[in-house]
Amino acid sequence: MSAATQLAPIPARDRLIALDALRGIALLGILLSNIASFAGPLAQLREGIDPALSGIDQALSALVYVLVRNKFWTLFALLFGMGFAVMLERAGAAGRDFRPVYLRRSLGLLAIGLLHAWLIWAGDILVTYALSAFALLLLRRCSGETWLKLGAMLYLSVIGYMLLIAAAFAVPGVAQGNAENLARAQAEYAAEVAAYGHGDYFAVTAQRLRFFFDSAVPGWSLMLPMSLGLFLIGAGLVRSGVVADPARHRAALRAIVGYGAPIGAVSTAVSLMLDSAPSLVSFSASSVLAQTLHTLSGLPLALALIAAVLLILQAGARWPLRFAPAGRMALSNYLAQSLVATWALYHYGLNLWGRLSYAELFAAALVLFALQMAVSAWWLRNYRFGPVEWLWRAFSYWRIPAMRLRGGD
């Protein structure tokens, strides 16, 4: 098999570095979005701007909820779809069958996600991505336009379903949560506090497993079609050429920013006016509508961010590239964030659960990500992949890729 036709991990010189930069930016957003969940029960009775906070803590909570929450996991999902399209096009150019590699890649991600969800942190998103990735493979022969249309339909179908729920709650007499639901949620809350704040590793693992099967799995009914929709939209953007050749598509990119930013901002603002801390137990028409609009704001703002970064890079700015090393090691860094945060906060580690203010958690997240950027840049000066990426690629391509950099890599 010649080097020209062999399907293998892509050399650094051939990568779309803009995607790496965007992945790095997304990693920072995901960490800031997750800090409250690392330090508190995942079965919180509310999400949004925590009404129990005050001063700088409440200001930072508002900053994260308004600018980060629902925006950066959406960005990460779009980038996953973009990576799929790049792999597919490269396999076609090499004349190789894409399916075996991609199936092993998705199985590998599923295994990593399950280990993460069960053994490290219950708030995992990798399992959802892996399951959606299998469906993505079935649609590989569709055109870029079909990807975009189908992706938008899937995403908006979930939004439409949530809007129907909000409309149903507006009907007099429709149940909007009751004492039984509240008691169950409070029991879940207490179980998480007991495990994460006072339990050993085995008690924490048992709680993670309960959360996975009782909360995460039922949530797939919405998360899987939404994730697949975002994957397809991201893949369609790559197929359109805007990522590889932003100079040629400046007008389209400017339109994405011009429409996406205000639409996302208005959707976020209306959701805040309806309910800035919607209940996840005692539902009402306004709380569900607020959650729906806040979720909806994620897609136009994530698209606007992608377009803005591509335009900035095309104009000659280099600062987004500082995020690229962390983005090239996105999987390793995502898992490292969970390892560090749970070790620092849970009882079996440094036992800082409940002892840090929101401002301290926010500052710690920034310090952790700055360290990840520095370590990633150092690591990639010596190695081709992050450590987890290397294992993932070895399984995906069914051979061990070279780890150390060689001349020309």
N, C-alpha and C positions, 0 to 999 in steps of 0.2 A: 504494500500500500504506500503510495507516494505521499510526501509531506503536504503536497498541494491539495490532496483529496481527503486526508485524514481528518476526522472530526475530533477535536481536542480542545482543552481550555484555551481561551483566546489570549494572545500575548498582550501585555500592557500597552504596547505602541498602537495596537489596533482597536482599543477600547473607545467607546464614546464617553469621553471624560466628563461631559456635561451631566450624564446620568449618574456617574459616581459622585459628582458634587451635589446633585439633588438628593441622592441617597443619604449623604452625610448630613445635609440640612434636615432631612426628614428624621434622621436618628436623634438629632437634638430636640426636635419638636416632640417626638414620641417619649423621650426621657422626661421632658418637662410635663407632659400630659400624664405620665404614669406616677409621678412622685407621690401624689396624694394617695394613690391606690397601693403603692409599696408600703406607706406608713400608716394605712388605715384599712379597715375591712372592705373587701370588694363588694359586700352586700350592703353598701351604704343606702340609707333610706332616701337620700337626695343626691343629685349631681348638680353641677353648676357652681355658682359663686357661693361658697359656704357661708350661710348667714351667721354662724357662730363665731366667725373670725372678725377681727377689727384691725384698723390701722394698716400697716404695711403688709400684714398677712392677708387681709381681705383684698388689698389692691393687687397683690401678686396672684391671688386666686382668680380675681376678675380678669387679669391679663392673660392667664393661661386659658381660662374658659373661653374668652372672646377670640383670642388670636391663635390658639393652638389646638384646643379640643376639637376633634372631628376633622380637622384640616390635615394633620400630618399623617395619621394612619391612612387617610384617603390618598395623600400624595404617595405614600409607600406602596399602596396597592396599585396605583397607576404605573409606578416605576416597575413593579413586578411584571405587569403586562407588557411594558416596553422591553424588558429583558427577554421575555418570551418571544416577541417578534424579532428581536435581534438574533437570538439563537436559531429561530426558524429560517430566517433569510440566509444566515451563514451556513446552515446545514444544506439548504437548497443549492447554494453556490458551490459547495464542496461535493455535491452529488451523493450525499449520504442520507440514510434513513434516520429521520429525526426522532422517531417514536421510542426506540429502546433507551436512548440517552435520557430523553425527557421523562419517561416513565420512572427510570431509576432515580432521576433527580427529584421527582415529586415524592417518591417513596422515601427517599433519604430525608427530605424536608419534613415529611410526616413523622418519621421516627424521631428527628431532632425536636420537633414541636411537642410530641407526646412526652418525651423526656423532660423538656422544659416545663410543660404544664403540670406534670405529675411530681417532679422531683425538685423544681427550682421555684417557679412562680405561677400561680393559678391564672394570672391575667394574660396568658399566652395568646398570640394571634397567628402563630406559624401553622398550627393545625388547620385553622380555617383557610389559610392561604393554600396549603398543600391539597386539601380536599377540592377547593375551587380549581386548582391547577389541573386536576384530572379532567374536569369538564372542559377546560380551556383547550386541551389537546384534541378533543373531538371536533372542535371548531377551527382547526388549523388551516383547512383548505378554503375558508371563506375569504372574501376580498376585504381590504381595509375599510371600505365603506360599510360593508355588512357588519364588520366588527364594531364600528362606531355606532351604528343604528341599534344593533342587538344589545350592546353594552348599555346604551342610554335607556333602552326599553326595560332591561333588567333592573337597573338602578332606580329608575323612576317608578317601576312597579312596586318596589319596597316602600318608597316614599308615599305612593298612592295608597298602599295598604295602611300605613300609619295614619294618613289623613282620614281614611274611612273610620278608623278606630276613634280618632278625635271627634269626628262627626257623630259617631254612635253615642259617645259620652255626653254629647250636647242634648240628646233626647231625654226628656224627663222620665225618670223611673229606671234608667239604665244604671246598673251597679257601677260604682266608681271606686271600688276598694272597700273592704270591710274590716271589722275587728280581727277576724281570723287571718286575713292576709297580713295585717299589721303585726299580729302576734308571731306569725311564722317568720316574717322578715326580721323582727327583733331577736328571735331565737337564732337565726342564721348569723346575725350581727354579733351576738354574744359568743357564739361558737368560734367565730373567726378571732375575736379578741382573746378568747381563752387560749386558742392554739398558737396564734402568731405572737401574742404578747407574753405568754406564760408556758407554752408547751415545748417539749423537746422536738428533735427533728422528726421522729416518727409520728408524733401527734400533728405536727404541721403537715406532713405528707398525707396523712389520713384526711385532714381538712381540705387539702388541695384536690384530692380525688373526689371528695364529696362535692366540692364546688364545680369540678369539671363535669360530672355526670348530672348534677341537679340544676346547674345554671348555664354552663357553656354549651353543652350539647343541645338543650332546647333552643338556645339562641341561634343555632345554625340555620333555623328556618328563615331568618331574616339576613343573617350575616353571609351565608353562602351565595345567594343570588346577588346581593349587593357587591360582595368582593369580586365575583365573576364578572359582573357588569363593569366594575372599575378596571379589571384586568383587560377586558376587551376594548375599552376606551383607550387605555394606554397603548395597547398593541396597534390600534387603528391610527393613533398619532404617529407612531414610528413608521407604519406602512405609508402614511401620507408624505413622509419626507421632511417634516418640519424639524425633527430632532437632528437628523444628519446634516441638513442644509438650511440652517435658520436664516442665512443671508437671502436665500431665494424666497423665503416665506415670511419676511418681516411684516408685511401687511396683515397676514393671518395671525401672527403672534401678537401684534399690537391690538388686533380686534379681540383676541382672547383676553388680554389684560383689560382692555377697555370695557368689555362686557362682564367678564368674570368677577373682577374686583368689586364693582358696585353692586352686582346682584348678590354676591356672597355677603357683602357688608350690610345690605338692607335686610337680607334674611336673618342674619345674626342679630341685628338691632331689633327687629320685630319679635324674635324669640325672647330676647331679654325683656322687652316691654310686657310680653305675656306672662313670663315666669322666669326669673333669673336663677332659680334653684328648684327645678321641677321634681316632684316626688316620684320615686320609682315604685311606690307601693299603693298609696292612696291616689289613684288616677283621677284626673278631671279632663274635660275637653281642652282647657287652656294649657295644662301641663303637658299633655301628649302633643298638642299642636306646637308648643314651644320646643319640645325635644325634636319633633319632626323638622321644623324650620332650622334648628341649629344643626341637625345632621345634614340637611340639604345644603347648607352654606358651605360645607366642606368641599364639594366637587368644584364649583366655580372658582373658589379661592385657591384650591390646589392647582387647577389648570392655569389660573392667572400667575401663580408663583412659578410654575414650570416655564411658561412663556416669558416671564420677566427675566428669569435667570438665563435662558437661552439668548434673549436680546442683549442682556448685559455682557455676557461672554462674547457674543458676536461683535459688540461695540468695542471690545478690547480690554474690558475690566478683568482682573485676575483674582479678585478676592474670593469669589465663590469656589475657586479651585482649592482653596485651603481646606475645604470640607471633603475633597475628593478621596484622600487616603482613608479617612474614616468610612466613607461610602463604599470603597472597594472591599473593606472588611466589615460590611454591614451586619452580617450574621454573627460573626465573632463578637462585635461590639454590642449588639442587641442582647446576646446571651450574657456577656460580661456585665452589662448594666443590671440585669436581674440578679446575677450572682453577688455582686457587690452590695446592691441595695438590700437584698434579703439577709445577707450575712451581717450587715451593719445594723439592721433594724429588728430582726426576729430574735426571740429569746435564746435560741441555740447559738447565736452569734454574739455581737456586741450588745444586744438587748437595749437598743435605743428606741424601741417601739413606744410611741406616745410621749417621748421626751423632747422632741424637736419641734420648733415652731415651723409654720409654713415657709417663712422667710429663710430659715436655716436649711430646710429641705431644698428650697429653690437654689440657694447658693451652693449647696453641696452638689446638686445636679450639674450646675454650670462648671464647677471644679472637676467633677468626674468626666464630663464631656471634653473639657480642655485637655485633660490627661489622655483621654482616648485619641484625640486628634494628634497629640504629640507622639504617643506610642505607635499609632498607625503609620504616621509618616516615617518614623524610625524603622519599623518592621518592614515596610515595603521598599526601603532602600536596600534590604538584604534578601528579602523573600518575595516570591511571586504572588502568594496568597496569604490571607489570614489563616490561622490554624484550623478553625472549623470549616472554612471554605475549602481548604486543602482536603480534609477528610470527605467533605460533600462531593467534591469533584472526583476524588478517587473512586467513590462508589458510583457516581453518575457515569463516568467514562470507562469504568471497569478496568482501570489500570492506575498505577500510582504516578501522578504527574511530578515533574521536577519541582522541588520546593525552592531551592536557592536560585537567585538570579544569575543568569549567564549573560555574556556580551550580546547586545542587540535586543534583549528582552525589555 
